[in-house]
Amino acid sequence: MNPSGLCFHLQKNGTGNKVYLWRTLIFWHLSWEVGSSLSDFNKIPGELLEALSRHPTLKALHFFSNKTKLPCHSYVSSLDPIFCNTTLSTLFIQGIQIRDTGLRQLCESLKMNSSLTTLKLHRNGISAVEYIADALQSHPSISVLELDGNAITTFDTLVTQIKQLKSLSVRENKIVETRLRGSEMFIETLHLERNHPKLASSVSNYSLRGNTSL
C-alpha cells in the first residue's frame, strides 16, 4: 500500500538525499531541525520542486522550521514552480520568518495559482496584510486564511476586501482594536484570541456578527 504523505527533514549536516514521489502523494511536509541552516533549503533538488509542481494528486504542502529567530525571506522565490500545481489546495508555511519581504514575493506567486483554498502563514514575522488583501482579491478560491503568531496590527482590510473569506484566524498578533461594524462582517468564523486585551471591548462595541472567538 503506497503512503499518501511524505516528510523531508533537513538535519544538521544533512545533504538533501534523493527522494522519490509516490504517484498517490497527497501531503508533503518539509521541516528544518534545530542546528540546521536555513540556507540548506537550497540543497533540495530543483527536480523535486519541479516534480511537486506537476504532481497530479498533491493537495497540501507544509513548510516548517523551529529556527524562529532567523529570517528566510529569500527562499520564497524558490517555491514559484509549486504554485503552478493545479491540484494543490492547502499551503502551510510555519516559523520560516519570511517577513514582509518574503510575504510580498509570496503574494505575487499566489497570482499564478487558481487551486488554493486554504492559506496558513503562522509565525513568519509578517505584518503587511495589504499584500495579502491585494493578492487574494484576484484569487477567489481562497476561503480560509490563518495568520497566527505574527506582528499584524489590524485585520479590517482582510475582511472588507477579501469577499470570499469564510474563515479568518489572526490569533497571537498585536491587534488592539477594530473599526468594523457588524454590517461589514460577512465572514463565518473569526479567531482573535491572544491579541491586545483592549480588542475584546472594541469587538463588543461594534457588535461584530458571526462566530467570533476572543
N, C-alpha and C positions, 0 to 999 in steps of 0.2 A: 504493500500500500504506500503510495507516494505521499510525503508530507505536504501540507499546504502553506507552511511558513518557513522562512529561512532567516537565521540570525548570523550576522557577520560582525565579529568583535575585533577592534583594533587594540591590541595589548601593547605593553611596553616592549620595545624591541621587535614588535610584530613586523611582518614582511608582506602582508596582504596576500595570503595564499590563494591559489586558484579556486574559484567557486563555480559550481555547476548549478544552473537554474532548472528546477523541475518544471515540467510542462504545465502542471496544475498549480503552480505557485500563486498564492493569493496575498500573503502578507510578507513583507521584507523589513527586517529590523537591523539597523546599523548603530553600534554604540562604541563610544570611546571609554576606556577604563582609566582609572586614576594612574598616573605615571606615564601615560601615552601622550604623544604630542598631537595637537590639533592639526598640525601640518601633515600628519600621517594620512589624512583623508586623501591626499594626492597619491597614496600608494594603491588606492582602489583602482583597478584597471579601467580605462576608458571603455573597454569592450563590455565590462559588466554593466556600466551605466547605460551603454547603448542597448544592451540586451534587455534591461529593465524598461527602457523606453518603448520597446517593441513587444514586450511580453503580453500575450493575448488574454491572460486571466488575472493579472495583478490588480488588486483592489486597494491595498493600503501600504504606505511606506512610513516608517518611523525612524527618525534620526535622533539619537540621544547621546548626551555627554554629561559626565558628572564633574568635568573641569569647568565649573560655572563662572570662574573669575576671569577667564581668558577670552578675549574677543576672537571671533572667527567668521567675520562677515565676508571675507574674500572667497570662501569656498562656495558661496551660494551660486555663483555663475557656473560652477562645475555641474550643477544639477539640471541645467537647461534641457538636456536631452530627455530627462524623465518627464518633463511637462508635456512632451509630445505623445505620451501614452494615453490612448483613448478609453482605457478601461479603469484607470486609476480614479478612485472616488474619495480616498482619505489620505491627507498628508499631515504628518505629525512631526514637528521639529521642536525638540525639548533640550534646554540647557546648553545650546550651541553658542549663545551670545552673538547672534548675527547683528544685533543692534540696528539702529535706523538705517545705516548704510546698506547693510545686507537686506533689510526689510524692503528698501526701495528696489533693489535688484530682484528680490523675490516677487514683488508685486508686478514688475514688468514681465517676468517669466510666466506669471499666472495668466496673463492675457493670451498666452499661446495654448492654454488648456481649456477644454469645454466640458470635461467629465467630472471634475472635482465637485463633491457635495459637502465635504467636511474639511475644514482647515483648523489645525490646532498649533498654536505657537506659544509654548509655555516656557517661561524663564529664559528669555532671549535678550533681555535688556532693551526692549523696544518701547517707544513712546509715541511715534508719529502715526497715529491712527488715520490721518488723512491719506496716507499712501494706500492703506488697506481699503478705505472707503472708495477711493478713486478706482482702484483695480477691480473691486467686486461689483461696482456699478455695471461694468462690462462683462461680468461673469455671473449670469443669472442663475446658475445651477447651485452655487454655494449657499446653503441654508443654515449650516451650523458653523459657528465661529467661536473659538476658545482662545483667549489671550491672557491666561492666568499667570501671575507671578512676574509681571513686567513693571514698567515705570509709567504706565498710562495714567493721565490725569482727567480724562473725560471720555465718555462713551456716546455722547449725544449725536455726534456726526455719524457714527456707525449705524445708529438706529434710524435716523431720518433719511440717510442717503442710500442705504442698502435695503431696498424694499423687500427683497426676497428672504431676508433673515427670519428664521423661525426660532433659533436658539442662540443666545449670546452669553458667554461667560467671561467676566473680567475680574475674577477673584484675585485677591492679594496684589492689588495695584495701589495707586496713590490718588484715587478719586475722592474728592471732597464733597462735591455737590453735582446736581444735575438741574438743568433749566427746562427739561422736557415736561410737557403736560400729558395727561392721560390720553388725550385725543391724538397725540402724535405717536403713541406706542401701539404698534400692531404686532409686535414680537410675542411669541407664545411663551417662551421661557427666558428669564434673565437672571443670571447669577452675579451678585455683587458682594459676596462675603469677603470679610477681612480687608476692607478698604478703610478710609478715614472714618472715625466714629460719627462725624457730622453728616455723612452721606445718608444715614438712616432717616434723619429728620427731613432732609431735602427730598428724599423719595416720598416720604409721608405727606409733605406739604403739596406736592404736585400730583398726588393720587395716581401714580402710575398703575395701569391695569395689567392683567396677565399674571403668570406665575413668576413672581419676583421673589428671590431669596436674598436675605441680607445677613 
